[in-house]
């Protein structure tokens, strides 16, 4: 019951597409609940208000405007990450957040099971 982080990119409307839509372009999977465990350790401490809203059963969208805050909060996760799998998960999430920061037509969705 992990929470996957999925980077979606905007595909604009065109001759064969009636309306714009988002398509998944990169996934940071969480099959072993690594992210979920990290989130439990920092939740409610006041330092991660954006990540505190991640729902293990739902979806939370982070757009380019919130990417700087997400990067800041991921540093808080990095502080509590001790196992190599935890450190790697935070590193991969930070890469997604940087892509979101640098590309305006993407968003990250935290998708629970």
Biopython code that builds the backbone (N, CA, C, O; Angstrom):
import numpy as np
from Bio.PDB.StructureBuilder import StructureBuilder

atoms = [
    (1, "UNK", "N", (0.827, -1.189, 0.000)),
    (1, "UNK", "CA", (0.000, 0.000, 0.000)),
    (1, "UNK", "C", (0.867, 1.247, 0.000)),
    (1, "UNK", "O", (0.713, 2.111, 0.863)),
    (2, "UNK", "N", (1.764, 1.347, -0.947)),
    (2, "UNK", "CA", (2.659, 2.484, -1.021)),
    (2, "UNK", "C", (2.026, 3.675, -1.721)),
    (2, "UNK", "O", (0.882, 3.625, -2.172)),
    (3, "UNK", "N", (2.791, 4.727, -1.797)),
    (3, "UNK", "CA", (2.379, 5.936, -2.500)),
    (3, "UNK", "C", (3.389, 6.180, -3.615)),
    (3, "UNK", "O", (4.556, 6.472, -3.353)),
    (4, "UNK", "N", (2.941, 6.059, -4.838)),
    (4, "UNK", "CA", (3.802, 6.306, -5.990)),
    (4, "UNK", "C", (3.774, 7.792, -6.335)),
    (4, "UNK", "O", (2.744, 8.451, -6.201)),
    (5, "UNK", "N", (4.906, 8.305, -6.777)),
    (5, "UNK", "CA", (4.982, 9.680, -7.278)),
    (5, "UNK", "C", (5.129, 9.580, -8.793)),
    (5, "UNK", "O", (6.059, 8.954, -9.301)),
    (6, "UNK", "N", (4.197, 10.205, -9.502)),
    (6, "UNK", "CA", (4.169, 10.103, -10.958)),
    (6, "UNK", "C", (4.282, 11.499, -11.561)),
    (6, "UNK", "O", (3.520, 12.403, -11.216)),
    (7, "UNK", "N", (5.240, 11.657, -12.464)),
    (7, "UNK", "CA", (5.399, 12.919, -13.181)),
    (7, "UNK", "C", (4.534, 12.845, -14.437)),
    (7, "UNK", "O", (4.714, 11.965, -15.280)),
    (8, "UNK", "N", (3.604, 13.773, -14.547)),
    (8, "UNK", "CA", (2.732, 13.857, -15.714)),
    (8, "UNK", "C", (3.124, 15.072, -16.532)),
    (8, "UNK", "O", (3.439, 16.128, -15.982)),
    (9, "UNK", "N", (3.104, 14.920, -17.838)),
    (9, "UNK", "CA", (3.371, 16.064, -18.711)),
    (9, "UNK", "C", (2.118, 16.382, -19.510)),
    (9, "UNK", "O", (1.324, 15.500, -19.837)),
    (10, "UNK", "N", (1.964, 17.652, -19.813)),
    (10, "UNK", "CA", (0.810, 18.136, -20.558)),
    (10, "UNK", "C", (0.993, 17.834, -22.042)),
    (10, "UNK", "O", (2.037, 18.125, -22.626)),
    (11, "UNK", "N", (-0.031, 17.250, -22.635)),
    (11, "UNK", "CA", (-0.069, 17.046, -24.080)),
    (11, "UNK", "C", (-1.161, 17.969, -24.592)),
    (11, "UNK", "O", (-2.337, 17.813, -24.264)),
    (12, "UNK", "N", (-0.753, 18.923, -25.395)),
    (12, "UNK", "CA", (-1.693, 19.943, -25.873)),
    (12, "UNK", "C", (-2.674, 19.388, -26.897)),
    (12, "UNK", "O", (-2.418, 18.380, -27.557)),
    (13, "UNK", "N", (-3.789, 20.069, -27.004)),
    (13, "UNK", "CA", (-4.787, 19.719, -28.011)),
    (13, "UNK", "C", (-4.200, 19.967, -29.402)),
    (13, "UNK", "O", (-3.354, 20.841, -29.591)),
    (14, "UNK", "N", (-4.655, 19.200, -30.339)),
    (14, "UNK", "CA", (-4.149, 19.346, -31.702)),
    (14, "UNK", "C", (-5.142, 18.767, -32.690)),
    (14, "UNK", "O", (-6.293, 18.513, -32.337)),
    (15, "UNK", "N", (-4.712, 18.558, -33.914)),
    (15, "UNK", "CA", (-5.616, 18.062, -34.954)),
    (15, "UNK", "C", (-6.232, 16.700, -34.611)),
    (15, "UNK", "O", (-7.384, 16.440, -34.958)),
    (16, "UNK", "N", (-5.478, 15.837, -33.940)),
    (16, "UNK", "CA", (-6.014, 14.517, -33.608)),
    (16, "UNK", "C", (-6.464, 14.409, -32.157)),
    (16, "UNK", "O", (-6.985, 13.372, -31.748)),
    (17, "UNK", "N", (-6.274, 15.447, -31.390)),
    (17, "UNK", "CA", (-6.632, 15.442, -29.968)),
    (17, "UNK", "C", (-7.551, 16.621, -29.699)),
    (17, "UNK", "O", (-7.181, 17.768, -29.948)),
    (18, "UNK", "N", (-8.737, 16.348, -29.195)),
    (18, "UNK", "CA", (-9.737, 17.398, -28.985)),
    (18, "UNK", "C", (-9.406, 18.345, -27.843)),
    (18, "UNK", "O", (-9.722, 19.534, -27.895)),
    (19, "UNK", "N", (-8.770, 17.809, -26.819)),
    (19, "UNK", "CA", (-8.453, 18.673, -25.674)),
    (19, "UNK", "C", (-7.119, 18.271, -25.080)),
    (19, "UNK", "O", (-6.626, 17.166, -25.302)),
    (20, "UNK", "N", (-6.554, 19.176, -24.332)),
    (20, "UNK", "CA", (-5.281, 18.895, -23.679)),
    (20, "UNK", "C", (-5.489, 17.870, -22.573)),
    (20, "UNK", "O", (-6.559, 17.799, -21.967)),
    (21, "UNK", "N", (-4.464, 17.087, -22.321)),
    (21, "UNK", "CA", (-4.539, 16.106, -21.246)),
    (21, "UNK", "C", (-3.131, 15.853, -20.714)),
    (21, "UNK", "O", (-2.141, 16.256, -21.324)),
    (22, "UNK", "N", (-3.060, 15.194, -19.590)),
    (22, "UNK", "CA", (-1.782, 14.844, -18.994)),
    (22, "UNK", "C", (-1.524, 13.354, -19.191)),
    (22, "UNK", "O", (-2.435, 12.532, -19.083)),
    (23, "UNK", "N", (-0.262, 13.018, -19.483)),
    (23, "UNK", "CA", (0.141, 11.616, -19.614)),
    (23, "UNK", "C", (1.329, 11.368, -18.684)),
    (23, "UNK", "O", (2.186, 12.234, -18.506)),
    (24, "UNK", "N", (1.366, 10.184, -18.102)),
    (24, "UNK", "CA", (2.456, 9.819, -17.205)),
    (24, "UNK", "C", (3.749, 9.700, -17.998)),
    (24, "UNK", "O", (3.780, 9.083, -19.063)),
    (25, "UNK", "N", (4.818, 10.297, -17.471)),
    (25, "UNK", "CA", (6.092, 10.218, -18.173)),
    (25, "UNK", "C", (7.207, 9.607, -17.316)),
    (25, "UNK", "O", (8.211, 9.139, -17.852)),
    (26, "UNK", "N", (7.038, 9.610, -15.999)),
    (26, "UNK", "CA", (8.052, 9.016, -15.121)),
    (26, "UNK", "C", (7.393, 8.649, -13.797)),
    (26, "UNK", "O", (6.529, 9.370, -13.300)),
    (27, "UNK", "N", (7.812, 7.517, -13.231)),
    (27, "UNK", "CA", (7.221, 7.030, -11.991)),
    (27, "UNK", "C", (8.317, 6.717, -10.979)),
    (27, "UNK", "O", (9.316, 6.074, -11.300)),
    (28, "UNK", "N", (8.109, 7.182, -9.757)),
    (28, "UNK", "CA", (8.916, 6.742, -8.623)),
    (28, "UNK", "C", (7.974, 5.879, -7.793)),
    (28, "UNK", "O", (7.168, 6.373, -7.004)),
    (29, "UNK", "N", (8.107, 4.573, -7.999)),
    (29, "UNK", "CA", (7.208, 3.617, -7.343)),
    (29, "UNK", "C", (7.595, 3.435, -5.880)),
    (29, "UNK", "O", (8.735, 3.677, -5.484)),
    (30, "UNK", "N", (6.621, 3.004, -5.093)),
    (30, "UNK", "CA", (6.824, 2.784, -3.659)),
    (30, "UNK", "C", (6.224, 1.433, -3.249)),
    (30, "UNK", "O", (5.367, 1.386, -2.367)),
    (31, "UNK", "N", (6.662, 0.336, -3.877)),
    (31, "UNK", "CA", (6.040, -0.954, -3.572)),
    (31, "UNK", "C", (6.327, -1.451, -2.158)),
    (31, "UNK", "O", (5.569, -2.264, -1.628)),
    (32, "UNK", "N", (7.394, -0.982, -1.546)),
    (32, "UNK", "CA", (7.753, -1.439, -0.200)),
    (32, "UNK", "C", (7.401, -0.429, 0.885)),
    (32, "UNK", "O", (7.882, -0.540, 2.013)),
    (33, "UNK", "N", (6.572, 0.548, 0.560)),
    (33, "UNK", "CA", (6.097, 1.558, 1.518)),
    (33, "UNK", "C", (7.214, 2.414, 2.114)),
    (33, "UNK", "O", (7.081, 2.911, 3.232)),
    (34, "UNK", "N", (8.300, 2.589, 1.387)),
    (34, "UNK", "CA", (9.415, 3.398, 1.885)),
    (34, "UNK", "C", (8.968, 4.841, 2.082)),
    (34, "UNK", "O", (9.195, 5.421, 3.144)),
    (35, "UNK", "N", (8.334, 5.425, 1.068)),
    (35, "UNK", "CA", (7.873, 6.809, 1.192)),
    (35, "UNK", "C", (6.829, 6.935, 2.290)),
    (35, "UNK", "O", (6.862, 7.875, 3.084)),
    (36, "UNK", "N", (5.923, 6.003, 2.329)),
    (36, "UNK", "CA", (4.867, 6.033, 3.345)),
    (36, "UNK", "C", (5.461, 6.030, 4.753)),
    (36, "UNK", "O", (4.999, 6.771, 5.620)),
    (37, "UNK", "N", (6.473, 5.209, 4.983)),
    (37, "UNK", "CA", (7.113, 5.161, 6.297)),
    (37, "UNK", "C", (7.823, 6.476, 6.625)),
    (37, "UNK", "O", (7.761, 6.951, 7.759)),
    (38, "UNK", "N", (8.494, 7.062, 5.634)),
    (38, "UNK", "CA", (9.144, 8.349, 5.854)),
    (38, "UNK", "C", (8.123, 9.433, 6.193)),
    (38, "UNK", "O", (8.335, 10.241, 7.097)),
    (39, "UNK", "N", (7.020, 9.438, 5.460)),
    (39, "UNK", "CA", (5.982, 10.443, 5.702)),
    (39, "UNK", "C", (5.405, 10.317, 7.106)),
    (39, "UNK", "O", (5.102, 11.329, 7.738)),
    (40, "UNK", "N", (5.250, 9.114, 7.595)),
    (40, "UNK", "CA", (4.730, 8.910, 8.952)),
    (40, "UNK", "C", (5.667, 9.506, 9.995)),
    (40, "UNK", "O", (5.214, 10.002, 11.026)),
    (41, "UNK", "N", (6.970, 9.460, 9.731)),
    (41, "UNK", "CA", (7.942, 9.983, 10.692)),
    (41, "UNK", "C", (7.946, 11.498, 10.788)),
    (41, "UNK", "O", (8.271, 12.050, 11.839)),
    (42, "UNK", "N", (7.588, 12.183, 9.700)),
    (42, "UNK", "CA", (7.635, 13.652, 9.726)),
    (42, "UNK", "C", (6.259, 14.294, 9.852)),
    (42, "UNK", "O", (6.155, 15.492, 10.116)),
    (43, "UNK", "N", (5.220, 13.517, 9.666)),
    (43, "UNK", "CA", (3.854, 14.054, 9.652)),
    (43, "UNK", "C", (3.506, 14.781, 10.944)),
    (43, "UNK", "O", (3.771, 14.298, 12.045)),
    (44, "UNK", "N", (2.910, 15.947, 10.778)),
    (44, "UNK", "CA", (2.416, 16.705, 11.919)),
    (44, "UNK", "C", (3.465, 17.508, 12.669)),
    (44, "UNK", "O", (3.151, 18.145, 13.675)),
    (45, "UNK", "N", (4.692, 17.489, 12.203)),
    (45, "UNK", "CA", (5.753, 18.225, 12.888)),
    (45, "UNK", "C", (5.805, 19.694, 12.516)),
    (45, "UNK", "O", (6.575, 20.458, 13.100)),
    (46, "UNK", "N", (4.980, 20.100, 11.536)),
    (46, "UNK", "CA", (4.932, 21.496, 11.133)),
    (46, "UNK", "C", (5.925, 21.880, 10.051)),
    (46, "UNK", "O", (5.876, 22.999, 9.541)),
    (47, "UNK", "N", (6.825, 20.973, 9.691)),
    (47, "UNK", "CA", (7.849, 21.298, 8.696)),
    (47, "UNK", "C", (7.489, 20.812, 7.294)),
    (47, "UNK", "O", (8.147, 21.179, 6.321)),
    (48, "UNK", "N", (6.437, 19.980, 7.190)),
    (48, "UNK", "CA", (6.093, 19.394, 5.888)),
    (48, "UNK", "C", (4.589, 19.498, 5.597)),
    (48, "UNK", "O", (3.930, 18.478, 5.397)),
    (49, "UNK", "N", (4.046, 20.712, 5.572)),
    (49, "UNK", "CA", (2.592, 20.838, 5.386)),
    (49, "UNK", "C", (2.107, 20.290, 4.048)),
    (49, "UNK", "O", (0.996, 19.765, 3.971)),
    (50, "UNK", "N", (2.901, 20.398, 3.008)),
    (50, "UNK", "CA", (2.498, 19.867, 1.708)),
    (50, "UNK", "C", (2.505, 18.339, 1.744)),
    (50, "UNK", "O", (1.524, 17.703, 1.359)),
    (51, "UNK", "N", (3.592, 17.759, 2.199)),
    (51, "UNK", "CA", (3.681, 16.295, 2.266)),
    (51, "UNK", "C", (2.726, 15.700, 3.293)),
    (51, "UNK", "O", (2.340, 14.537, 3.177)),
    (52, "UNK", "N", (2.342, 16.480, 4.291)),
    (52, "UNK", "CA", (1.361, 15.994, 5.271)),
    (52, "UNK", "C", (0.010, 15.703, 4.618)),
    (52, "UNK", "O", (-0.804, 14.962, 5.169)),
    (53, "UNK", "N", (-0.224, 16.288, 3.447)),
    (53, "UNK", "CA", (-1.505, 16.084, 2.760)),
    (53, "UNK", "C", (-1.514, 14.858, 1.847)),
    (53, "UNK", "O", (-2.547, 14.529, 1.264)),
    (54, "UNK", "N", (-0.370, 14.182, 1.717)),
    (54, "UNK", "CA", (-0.327, 12.966, 0.900)),
    (54, "UNK", "C", (-1.243, 11.932, 1.531)),
    (54, "UNK", "O", (-1.140, 11.640, 2.723)),
    (55, "UNK", "N", (-2.137, 11.382, 0.725)),
    (55, "UNK", "CA", (-3.133, 10.419, 1.184)),
    (55, "UNK", "C", (-2.768, 9.032, 0.656)),
    (55, "UNK", "O", (-2.708, 8.838, -0.558)),
    (56, "UNK", "N", (-2.522, 8.062, 1.544)),
    (56, "UNK", "CA", (-2.149, 6.728, 1.079)),
    (56, "UNK", "C", (-3.256, 6.015, 0.307)),
    (56, "UNK", "O", (-3.015, 4.974, -0.304)),
    (57, "UNK", "N", (-4.453, 6.565, 0.331)),
    (57, "UNK", "CA", (-5.558, 5.961, -0.407)),
    (57, "UNK", "C", (-6.081, 6.853, -1.526)),
    (57, "UNK", "O", (-6.999, 6.465, -2.248)),
    (58, "UNK", "N", (-5.512, 8.035, -1.675)),
    (58, "UNK", "CA", (-6.017, 8.987, -2.661)),
    (58, "UNK", "C", (-4.919, 9.542, -3.544)),
    (58, "UNK", "O", (-3.900, 8.897, -3.786)),
    (59, "UNK", "N", (-5.154, 10.764, -4.021)),
    (59, "UNK", "CA", (-4.216, 11.403, -4.928)),
    (59, "UNK", "C", (-4.023, 12.856, -4.507)),
    (59, "UNK", "O", (-4.970, 13.532, -4.106)),
    (60, "UNK", "N", (-2.776, 13.325, -4.606)),
    (60, "UNK", "CA", (-2.473, 14.728, -4.344)),
    (60, "UNK", "C", (-1.611, 15.236, -5.493)),
    (60, "UNK", "O", (-0.628, 14.597, -5.868)),
    (61, "UNK", "N", (-1.979, 16.378, -6.046)),
    (61, "UNK", "CA", (-1.278, 16.955, -7.195)),
    (61, "UNK", "C", (-0.385, 18.101, -6.732)),
    (61, "UNK", "O", (-0.809, 18.966, -5.967)),
    (62, "UNK", "N", (0.861, 18.091, -7.211)),
    (62, "UNK", "CA", (1.814, 19.170, -6.952)),
    (62, "UNK", "C", (2.212, 19.747, -8.300)),
    (62, "UNK", "O", (2.830, 19.066, -9.119)),
    (63, "UNK", "N", (1.858, 20.999, -8.526)),
    (63, "UNK", "CA", (2.200, 21.667, -9.775)),
    (63, "UNK", "C", (3.520, 22.399, -9.672)),
    (63, "UNK", "O", (4.141, 22.416, -8.610)),
    (64, "UNK", "N", (3.958, 23.008, -10.770)),
    (64, "UNK", "CA", (5.236, 23.721, -10.788)),
    (64, "UNK", "C", (5.338, 24.817, -9.726)),
    (64, "UNK", "O", (6.421, 25.069, -9.198)),
    (65, "UNK", "N", (4.225, 25.461, -9.415)),
    (65, "UNK", "CA", (4.252, 26.530, -8.417)),
    (65, "UNK", "C", (4.558, 26.043, -7.012)),
    (65, "UNK", "O", (5.044, 26.811, -6.181)),
    (66, "UNK", "N", (4.279, 24.777, -6.738)),
    (66, "UNK", "CA", (4.542, 24.203, -5.415)),
    (66, "UNK", "C", (5.840, 23.401, -5.373)),
    (66, "UNK", "O", (6.208, 22.881, -4.320)),
    (67, "UNK", "N", (6.537, 23.296, -6.502)),
    (67, "UNK", "CA", (7.767, 22.509, -6.551)),
    (67, "UNK", "C", (8.845, 23.017, -5.586)),
    (67, "UNK", "O", (9.518, 22.193, -4.968)),
    (68, "UNK", "N", (9.043, 24.345, -5.427)),
    (68, "UNK", "CA", (10.048, 24.797, -4.455)),
    (68, "UNK", "C", (9.725, 24.338, -3.029)),
    (68, "UNK", "O", (10.618, 23.930, -2.286)),
    (69, "UNK", "N", (8.467, 24.406, -2.659)),
    (69, "UNK", "CA", (8.066, 23.947, -1.326)),
    (69, "UNK", "C", (8.288, 22.444, -1.196)),
    (69, "UNK", "O", (8.753, 21.974, -0.158)),
    (70, "UNK", "N", (7.962, 21.693, -2.233)),
    (70, "UNK", "CA", (8.183, 20.252, -2.202)),
    (70, "UNK", "C", (9.666, 19.933, -2.013)),
    (70, "UNK", "O", (10.013, 19.051, -1.227)),
    (71, "UNK", "N", (10.535, 20.635, -2.722)),
    (71, "UNK", "CA", (11.976, 20.403, -2.562)),
    (71, "UNK", "C", (12.439, 20.694, -1.134)),
    (71, "UNK", "O", (13.259, 19.961, -0.582)),
    (72, "UNK", "N", (11.918, 21.749, -0.549)),
    (72, "UNK", "CA", (12.256, 22.074, 0.840)),
    (72, "UNK", "C", (11.807, 20.968, 1.785)),
    (72, "UNK", "O", (12.543, 20.564, 2.686)),
    (73, "UNK", "N", (10.592, 20.485, 1.568)),
    (73, "UNK", "CA", (10.059, 19.444, 2.442)),
    (73, "UNK", "C", (10.768, 18.108, 2.227)),
    (73, "UNK", "O", (10.880, 17.310, 3.158)),
    (74, "UNK", "N", (11.240, 17.861, 1.026)),
    (74, "UNK", "CA", (11.991, 16.628, 0.777)),
    (74, "UNK", "C", (13.313, 16.637, 1.537)),
    (74, "UNK", "O", (13.823, 15.577, 1.899)),
    (75, "UNK", "N", (13.869, 17.814, 1.782)),
    (75, "UNK", "CA", (15.076, 17.904, 2.614)),
    (75, "UNK", "C", (14.773, 17.439, 4.041)),
    (75, "UNK", "O", (15.620, 16.831, 4.695)),
    (76, "UNK", "N", (13.572, 17.726, 4.513)),
    (76, "UNK", "CA", (13.163, 17.236, 5.838)),
    (76, "UNK", "C", (13.071, 15.712, 5.838)),
    (76, "UNK", "O", (13.444, 15.065, 6.817)),
    (77, "UNK", "N", (12.577, 15.142, 4.747)),
    (77, "UNK", "CA", (12.544, 13.681, 4.642)),
    (77, "UNK", "C", (13.957, 13.121, 4.620)),
    (77, "UNK", "O", (14.233, 12.089, 5.233)),
    (78, "UNK", "N", (14.843, 13.797, 3.918)),
    (78, "UNK", "CA", (16.230, 13.332, 3.841)),
    (78, "UNK", "C", (16.882, 13.293, 5.220)),
    (78, "UNK", "O", (17.739, 12.447, 5.478)),
    (79, "UNK", "N", (16.484, 14.196, 6.097)),
    (79, "UNK", "CA", (17.053, 14.236, 7.449)),
    (79, "UNK", "C", (16.692, 12.998, 8.259)),
    (79, "UNK", "O", (17.463, 12.581, 9.124)),
    (80, "UNK", "N", (15.528, 12.402, 7.993)),
    (80, "UNK", "CA", (15.103, 11.223, 8.761)),
    (80, "UNK", "C", (15.367, 9.918, 8.011)),
    (80, "UNK", "O", (15.175, 8.836, 8.566)),
    (81, "UNK", "N", (15.804, 10.013, 6.758)),
    (81, "UNK", "CA", (16.100, 8.817, 5.968)),
    (81, "UNK", "C", (17.420, 8.226, 6.438)),
    (81, "UNK", "O", (18.446, 8.906, 6.428)),
    (82, "UNK", "N", (17.399, 6.982, 6.843)),
    (82, "UNK", "CA", (18.620, 6.330, 7.329)),
    (82, "UNK", "C", (19.010, 5.133, 6.470)),
    (82, "UNK", "O", (20.194, 4.936, 6.196)),
    (83, "UNK", "N", (18.063, 4.352, 6.050)),
    (83, "UNK", "CA", (18.352, 3.167, 5.237)),
    (83, "UNK", "C", (18.674, 3.586, 3.803)),
    (83, "UNK", "O", (18.154, 4.596, 3.328)),
    (84, "UNK", "N", (19.515, 2.834, 3.114)),
    (84, "UNK", "CA", (19.838, 3.165, 1.725)),
    (84, "UNK", "C", (18.602, 3.292, 0.830)),
    (84, "UNK", "O", (18.566, 4.163, -0.040)),
    (85, "UNK", "N", (17.605, 2.454, 1.024)),
    (85, "UNK", "CA", (16.382, 2.535, 0.212)),
    (85, "UNK", "C", (15.649, 3.846, 0.460)),
    (85, "UNK", "O", (15.062, 4.412, -0.462)),
    (86, "UNK", "N", (15.679, 4.334, 1.703)),
    (86, "UNK", "CA", (15.025, 5.606, 2.025)),
    (86, "UNK", "C", (15.758, 6.773, 1.383)),
    (86, "UNK", "O", (15.136, 7.675, 0.821)),
    (87, "UNK", "N", (17.072, 6.752, 1.469)),
    (87, "UNK", "CA", (17.880, 7.820, 0.876)),
    (87, "UNK", "C", (17.660, 7.858, -0.637)),
    (87, "UNK", "O", (17.515, 8.932, -1.219)),
    (88, "UNK", "N", (17.637, 6.696, -1.264)),
    (88, "UNK", "CA", (17.421, 6.618, -2.709)),
    (88, "UNK", "C", (16.027, 7.114, -3.101)),
    (88, "UNK", "O", (15.873, 7.799, -4.112)),
    (89, "UNK", "N", (15.022, 6.771, -2.310)),
    (89, "UNK", "CA", (13.654, 7.215, -2.603)),
    (89, "UNK", "C", (13.563, 8.736, -2.560)),
    (89, "UNK", "O", (12.951, 9.344, -3.438)),
    (90, "UNK", "N", (14.157, 9.346, -1.559)),
    (90, "UNK", "CA", (14.140, 10.808, -1.438)),
    (90, "UNK", "C", (14.900, 11.439, -2.602)),
    (90, "UNK", "O", (14.469, 12.454, -3.148)),
    (91, "UNK", "N", (16.030, 10.841, -2.982)),
    (91, "UNK", "CA", (16.811, 11.367, -4.104)),
    (91, "UNK", "C", (15.998, 11.334, -5.392)),
    (91, "UNK", "O", (15.996, 12.304, -6.151)),
    (92, "UNK", "N", (15.315, 10.236, -5.641)),
    (92, "UNK", "CA", (14.513, 10.106, -6.858)),
    (92, "UNK", "C", (13.328, 11.081, -6.852)),
    (92, "UNK", "O", (12.974, 11.632, -7.894)),
    (93, "UNK", "N", (12.719, 11.292, -5.687)),
    (93, "UNK", "CA", (11.626, 12.261, -5.582)),
    (93, "UNK", "C", (12.127, 13.680, -5.837)),
    (93, "UNK", "O", (11.443, 14.478, -6.478)),
    (94, "UNK", "N", (13.311, 13.990, -5.340)),
    (94, "UNK", "CA", (13.887, 15.321, -5.563)),
    (94, "UNK", "C", (14.154, 15.553, -7.050)),
    (94, "UNK", "O", (13.982, 16.669, -7.539)),
    (95, "UNK", "N", (14.567, 14.521, -7.768)),
    (95, "UNK", "CA", (14.759, 14.649, -9.218)),
    (95, "UNK", "C", (13.436, 14.994, -9.911)),
    (95, "UNK", "O", (13.392, 15.853, -10.791)),
    (96, "UNK", "N", (12.364, 14.315, -9.503)),
    (96, "UNK", "CA", (11.041, 14.633, -10.076)),
    (96, "UNK", "C", (10.663, 16.078, -9.777)),
    (96, "UNK", "O", (10.183, 16.800, -10.651)),
    (97, "UNK", "N", (10.885, 16.489, -8.534)),
    (97, "UNK", "CA", (10.520, 17.854, -8.143)),
    (97, "UNK", "C", (11.318, 18.885, -8.937)),
    (97, "UNK", "O", (10.776, 19.922, -9.318)),
    (98, "UNK", "N", (12.589, 18.616, -9.190)),
    (98, "UNK", "CA", (13.402, 19.547, -9.991)),
    (98, "UNK", "C", (12.900, 19.608, -11.433)),
    (98, "UNK", "O", (12.897, 20.677, -12.043)),
    (99, "UNK", "N", (12.479, 18.475, -11.979)),
    (99, "UNK", "CA", (11.920, 18.488, -13.332)),
    (99, "UNK", "C", (10.637, 19.316, -13.364)),
    (99, "UNK", "O", (10.380, 20.048, -14.320)),
    (100, "UNK", "N", (9.848, 19.192, -12.318)),
    (100, "UNK", "CA", (8.600, 19.956, -12.227)),
    (100, "UNK", "C", (8.905, 21.443, -12.097)),
    (100, "UNK", "O", (8.196, 22.276, -12.662)),
    (101, "UNK", "N", (9.935, 21.771, -11.369)),
    (101, "UNK", "CA", (10.336, 23.162, -11.175)),
    (101, "UNK", "C", (10.815, 23.792, -12.469)),
    (101, "UNK", "O", (10.536, 24.959, -12.743)),
    (102, "UNK", "N", (11.539, 23.012, -13.265)),
    (102, "UNK", "CA", (12.162, 23.537, -14.480)),
    (102, "UNK", "C", (11.298, 23.431, -15.725)),
    (102, "UNK", "O", (11.637, 24.016, -16.754)),
    (103, "UNK", "N", (10.208, 22.713, -15.660)),
    (103, "UNK", "CA", (9.334, 22.530, -16.816)),
    (103, "UNK", "C", (7.910, 22.884, -16.397)),
    (103, "UNK", "O", (7.317, 22.183, -15.578)),
    (104, "UNK", "N", (7.374, 23.928, -16.932)),
    (104, "UNK", "CA", (6.074, 24.440, -16.495)),
    (104, "UNK", "C", (4.895, 23.546, -16.879)),
    (104, "UNK", "O", (3.827, 23.666, -16.279)),
    (105, "UNK", "N", (5.052, 22.675, -17.838)),
    (105, "UNK", "CA", (3.910, 21.884, -18.311)),
    (105, "UNK", "C", (3.911, 20.467, -17.751)),
    (105, "UNK", "O", (3.548, 19.513, -18.440)),
    (106, "UNK", "N", (4.321, 20.346, -16.501)),
    (106, "UNK", "CA", (4.295, 19.044, -15.830)),
    (106, "UNK", "C", (3.710, 19.209, -14.447)),
    (106, "UNK", "O", (3.595, 20.323, -13.934)),
    (107, "UNK", "N", (3.342, 18.098, -13.852)),
    (107, "UNK", "CA", (2.901, 18.085, -12.473)),
    (107, "UNK", "C", (3.249, 16.728, -11.882)),
    (107, "UNK", "O", (3.401, 15.744, -12.606)),
    (108, "UNK", "N", (3.373, 16.685, -10.564)),
    (108, "UNK", "CA", (3.621, 15.439, -9.864)),
    (108, "UNK", "C", (2.340, 15.063, -9.153)),
    (108, "UNK", "O", (1.709, 15.892, -8.498)),
    (109, "UNK", "N", (1.967, 13.815, -9.288)),
    (109, "UNK", "CA", (0.816, 13.300, -8.560)),
    (109, "UNK", "C", (1.302, 12.205, -7.616)),
    (109, "UNK", "O", (1.933, 11.235, -8.034)),
    (110, "UNK", "N", (0.999, 12.382, -6.355)),
    (110, "UNK", "CA", (1.259, 11.339, -5.372)),
    (110, "UNK", "C", (0.000, 10.468, -5.354)),
    (110, "UNK", "O", (-1.075, 10.914, -4.953)),
    (111, "UNK", "N", (0.156, 9.232, -5.792)),
    (111, "UNK", "CA", (-0.988, 8.342, -5.996)),
    (111, "UNK", "C", (-0.937, 7.182, -5.018)),
    (111, "UNK", "O", (-0.038, 6.342, -5.076)),
    (112, "UNK", "N", (-1.915, 7.146, -4.117)),
    (112, "UNK", "CA", (-2.020, 6.039, -3.182)),
    (112, "UNK", "C", (-2.713, 4.843, -3.808)),
    (112, "UNK", "O", (-3.259, 4.923, -4.909)),
    (113, "UNK", "N", (-2.679, 3.753, -3.095)),
    (113, "UNK", "CA", (-3.305, 2.520, -3.610)),
    (113, "UNK", "C", (-4.800, 2.493, -3.391)),
    (113, "UNK", "O", (-5.462, 1.526, -3.768)),
]
sb = StructureBuilder()
sb.init_structure("model")
sb.init_model(0)
sb.init_chain("A")
sb.init_seg("    ")
for serial, (resi, resn, name, xyz) in enumerate(atoms, 1):
    if name == "N":
        sb.init_residue(resn, " ", resi, " ")
    sb.init_atom(name, np.array(xyz, "f"), 0.0, 1.0, " ", f" {name:<3s}", serial, name[0])
structure = sb.get_structure()
